[in-house]
């Protein structure tokens, strides 16, 4: 489902329609002011009489109204921690109209390292609403490549958007499935790749089923370890929002509890499978068999509403916006209870937070994947899993995760953490020795039929007693051998 790009507080939300709601609307509101005479003079200097030949030619047609001609970029390659100057060139075929703004995003491979570098055109002095037919606009834009940049190249995307999460359609030219024009892709030097350790959690078995009430007052919850504070999903640094989780299991369910700090708890979505990720929500993704492909996704809002879906591979379903369709239409039997410390959907007061307590049937963790992981699991079995928290307020959305995916997408099974199933003390006991099966016992009984018993032979049945014989003869064997030799000699 659409996801925010990590935890950052700009007025942006990441999203994909495949990557997260904010990538679809990840654009910063820009105040438009009336230009002064000085501003107008500066704008005139940046209106060209003829189309240039950009270093990176693009020629993307946006709805027949505007053409993004391309960009000049300096320096190439870019350098982590240093400024990058970009000159965008726009050609106006017909006036775009009111409400439109430019957006500019930079990112690494697979939307990793997403950064919003929106700016107002021509240093904010020539807003899109004032663009006129026939304009060829030179828009110089400088931003700093993050010093923490980890990738060997940088992609720049641009386009036009307006409120209501609408982007101007792209009729032709290089673009992605998010309605963004690909301006250029250049190498970056000085990148510092960061190694991320796999998170691991020992899930304790609860001796009694958990009562779902959102209180977490059972002894099993009190002794269960915490995951620790969730982190920024892009960097692995401390998260902007505070949340921790605990997990338990029994032979029927996997239990997950989130403890969320939140000063304004809200949720307006009440229908099953509403897009909960756009507001406050807790989320669990489970790749039970660890194949890195198939997984299930489950979310709970602070009003107790549930979203769930099965994905046959990373972000694959039949239409990018609505996964609950043919073939992959699936509902789990997950149940949840929520307790709000404050008042739900009342923005005038000061809330403290909310707790969600979720019971996921083990029979559902494989979704539509067959055979999938063995359930119930045995002690020591390992599953891949990740946990996220979304905090959405209006056009602002933050997020944090247990195991950071380190890119602009939550759907990264390769970055999921590991959970290990243990006993109620957090130990993995040795396997119980197997008892002989009924078939083995029956076969042994058949083999003993007709054998002389101890009563018949006056002693142990030599064919049914186990005896180790080596080079040294037992007294009974020696006596028998001497008797046989004497009889032979007599004959």
Secondary structure, 3 states (H helix, E strand, C coil): CCCCCCCCCCCCCEECCCCCHHHHHCCCCCCCCCCCHHHHHHHHHCECCCCCCCCEEEEEEECCCEEEEEEEEECCCEECCCEEEEEEEEEECCCCCCCCEEEEEEECHHHCCCEECCCCCCCCCCCHHHCCCCCEEEEEEEEECCCCCCCCEEEEEEEEEECCCEECCEEECCECCCCCEEEEEEEEECCCCCCCCCCEEEEEECCCCCCCCCCCCCHHHHHCCCCCCCECCCCCCECCCCEEEEEEECCCEEEEEEEEECCCCCCCCCCCCCCHHHCCEEEEEEECCCCCCCEEEEEECCCCCEEEEEECCCCCCCCCCCCCCCCCCCCCCCEEEEEEECCCCCCCCCCCEEEEEEEEEHHHCCCCCCCCCCCCCCCCCEEEEEEEEEEEECCEEEEEECCCCCCCCCCCHHHCEEEEECCCCCCCCCCCCCCCCHHHHHHHHHHHCCCCCHHHHCCCCCCCCCCCCCCCCCHHHHHHHHHHHHHHHHC
